[in-house]
Amino acid sequence: MKILFYVEPVTFRFDPFALQQWLWWISDMVRAQRVDSHGPTFALMSSPWLCRAFEAEVGGDVDLIAVRPADVLAPFDMDRVSYWQDLARPADAPPGNLPLQQALAAAVDAHRPDVAISFSQNRYLQSLRSRTNVFFTELQPLPRTGGAAGFFLDNNGHQTESLLVTEAARIRALSLPETVSARATSWWSANFRDAVDRHPDSAQIGDWITSAAEDRPVVMLALQPPDWLTLEGLSTATALDGLLMRWLSGLPPDWRAIATYHPVFRLSRAVEETIAEQFPNLLLLPEAWTQGKSELALDAVDAVATVSSAIGFTALLAGKPVITLGSSNLSGLASPRLADLGAVASLSAAERINLLAFLINAYCHDSRDILAGPGYLTRVLSELIEGGMDRYFDFSREAS
């Protein structure tokens, strides 16, 4: 099997190596799957500097396909936001980026991969399904407090056309064998409930929110880093402080909000204080709890709003109503309007079990499995290629 990995070549955060974390993930996969001359072979398509960094990490037996960011940005007059919004359009929309479309087609035709895997939204890769099997991947949409690190494999899309969107109704309506439901329940206890209950900050965060809210409902506004793939293309180019104010101004009158952030970026406390002065419905969560601890606050909030943060899926699984303020893989299961807070229903207990069972069946994969040794990645990909959509909904292995 030949696998082509695609890592976004355009620069984010003024750092040409901002996406290097994905290179290390791929390099770990490559090393783990190497066994002999009959094992899988690999290719990487990315920016020239990320290709060089990858070659230095794994050696010279991986095909490298360099894409100049200037070439694929040229159709948008070098405007990255417009570039990314084009990538997030439906796969069958008229092409707006001929250089990228041609580069991807040339790479697939020249290297003839059995599988192409992208770490981000890319409609031009989706359009090549007749020439190769296309999958999208990234960190799995599951709780992280319990330490369950892993990735998803989606054969339909990364965000807007993810299976979690296109198959949302089917997932909610699943009728599962008791053994499958029991496994999902056990997984939730071990990887979320028990971990949150044991964490020393959980009770303090909950008590603080309950006291500050003064019996009013609270929504967690889970903000994501600016200058990033899943924010610019899926939502808005509005600066993060403006986005927070927009969300606060859209809350129903009786609601209060806390703001939480991704571990790599947060608004300064000074900026938050100026926003809270203008919007008294913002409760200023102590800074030590605003990054990387959103899951610990879930029990004390009444809803979660975000663009595409993974906390949205954890909130759905925890029985919280979720608002998705953009086009993301949450769109099939969440409401699009803050004004609907109070009227948005959470998933039922059965729907939550169905969603979790779907995620842990064939959609998400534990990193420890793929890094334990050769064979896992190619086996999983082969099963998903051969089984297609049905493999994601085949629970017979868990039921037996």
Secondary structure, DSSP 4 states (H G I P E B T S, - for coil): -EEEEE---S-BTTBTTTTHHHHHHHHHHHHHH--STTS-EEEEEE-HHHHHHHHHHH-SSSEEEE--HHHHHGGGTT-HHHHHHHHTS-TTSPPS-HHHHHHHHHHHHHH--SEEEESS--HHHHTTTTTSEEEEEEE-SS--TT---EEEEESS-SSTT-HHHHTHHHHHT----HHHHHHHHHHHIIIIIHHHHH-TTHHHHHHHHHHHHTT--EEEEEE--SS-HHHHTTT----HHHHHHHHHHTS-TT-EEEEEE-TT----HHHHHHHHHH-TTEE---GGGSBS-HHHHGGG-SEEEESS-THHHHHHHTT--EEE-SSSTTTTTSBS-GGGTTTPPPPPHHHHHHHHHHIIIIIEEEHHHHHSSTTHHHHHHHHHHHHTHHHHT--HHHH-
